[in-house]
Amino acid sequence: MLTDTKLRSLKPKASPFRVADANGLCIEVRPSGAKVWRYRYRYLGKASIVTLDEYPSMSLQAARVERDRLRSLLRGGANPAQVARVEKAVQGERAANTFGAIGLAKDLIGRINWHYLLHEDGCPGEVGEACTCGLVVAFVGRSAMVMVDSHYSYRADPIN
């Protein structure tokens, strides 16, 4: 089993190498010095590997949690690599389908009752006060278009 001290002490070599943790989780140390979490598994009898994230942006504990999530997918009959590709495609589609990405935020500023919109969602100001325009633009720019109805009322959380 790996420890954080062991991870920090790993030094790059001329070719990439892997150090195993447990249950298919390993860290790959590349010649550039990058350390990448990888999960090795078998799906339908074929060996596969999926990259999780870089160390230290993903801690040892977070990598183990992600490994356990992928193991449960595998036990459920899903291919973790395919699931990851689908999740990435869905996230990319959601991110590309925002007011900010399409450039509609400036056009909508004059059409939406921002004060009403923000006060309904817990803006700390009183009715009749003006809200900060910068906050509103960020709020709308990160909101998926499918989350706004014809009356311009916000229905769901903004995209992270």
WOGI-V309805 format. One record per backbone hydrogen bond with DSSP energy under -0.5 kcal/mol. CO is the residue of the C=O (numbers start at 0). NH is the residue of the N-H. E is the energy in kcal/mol with one decimal. If there is no record, write none. Layout:
((CO;NH;E) (CO;NH;E))
//
This chain:
((2;6;-2.3) (3;7;-2.3) (4;8;-1.5) (5;9;-0.7) (6;9;-0.9) (16;28;-3.1) (18;26;-2.4) (21;24;-1.7) (23;39;-3.0) (24;20;-3.2) (25;37;-3.0) (26;18;-2.3) (26;28;-0.6) (27;29;-0.6) (27;35;-2.7) (28;16;-1.9) (29;32;-2.3) (33;29;-2.8) (33;35;-0.5) (34;54;-3.4) (35;27;-3.3) (36;51;-2.6) (37;25;-2.6) (37;39;-0.5) (38;49;-2.2) (40;47;-3.4) (42;45;-1.7) (45;42;-2.6) (47;40;-2.5) (49;38;-2.8) (52;36;-3.3) (53;57;-2.0) (54;34;-0.6) (56;58;-0.5) (58;62;-2.4) (59;63;-2.0) (60;64;-2.0) (61;65;-2.4) (62;66;-2.5) (63;67;-2.3) (64;68;-2.0) (65;69;-2.5) (66;70;-2.4) (67;71;-2.0) (68;72;-1.8) (69;73;-2.3) (70;74;-2.5) (71;75;-1.5) (72;77;-2.4) (73;76;-1.5) (77;79;-0.7) (78;82;-2.4) (79;83;-2.3) (80;84;-1.9) (81;85;-2.2) (82;86;-2.7) (83;87;-2.3) (84;88;-2.1) (85;89;-2.5) (86;90;-2.4) (87;91;-2.3) (88;92;-2.1) (89;93;-2.4) (90;94;-2.4) (91;95;-1.8) (92;96;-0.8) (93;96;-0.6) (96;144;-2.2) (97;101;-1.8) (98;102;-1.6) (98;103;-1.8) (98;104;-0.7) (103;107;-1.9) (104;108;-1.2) (105;109;-0.5) (107;110;-1.4) (107;111;-1.6) (111;113;-1.8) (112;116;-2.3) (113;117;-3.0) (114;118;-2.4) (115;119;-2.0) (116;120;-0.9) (117;122;-1.9) (118;121;-1.2) (125;128;-2.0) (131;135;-1.5) (132;136;-2.4) (133;137;-1.9) (134;138;-2.2) (135;139;-2.7) (136;140;-2.9) (137;141;-1.4) (139;98;-0.6) (139;142;-1.5) (140;99;-1.2) (141;158;-2.4) (142;98;-1.4) (143;146;-2.0) (144;147;-1.4) (146;154;-1.7) (148;151;-2.0) (152;148;-1.2))
//
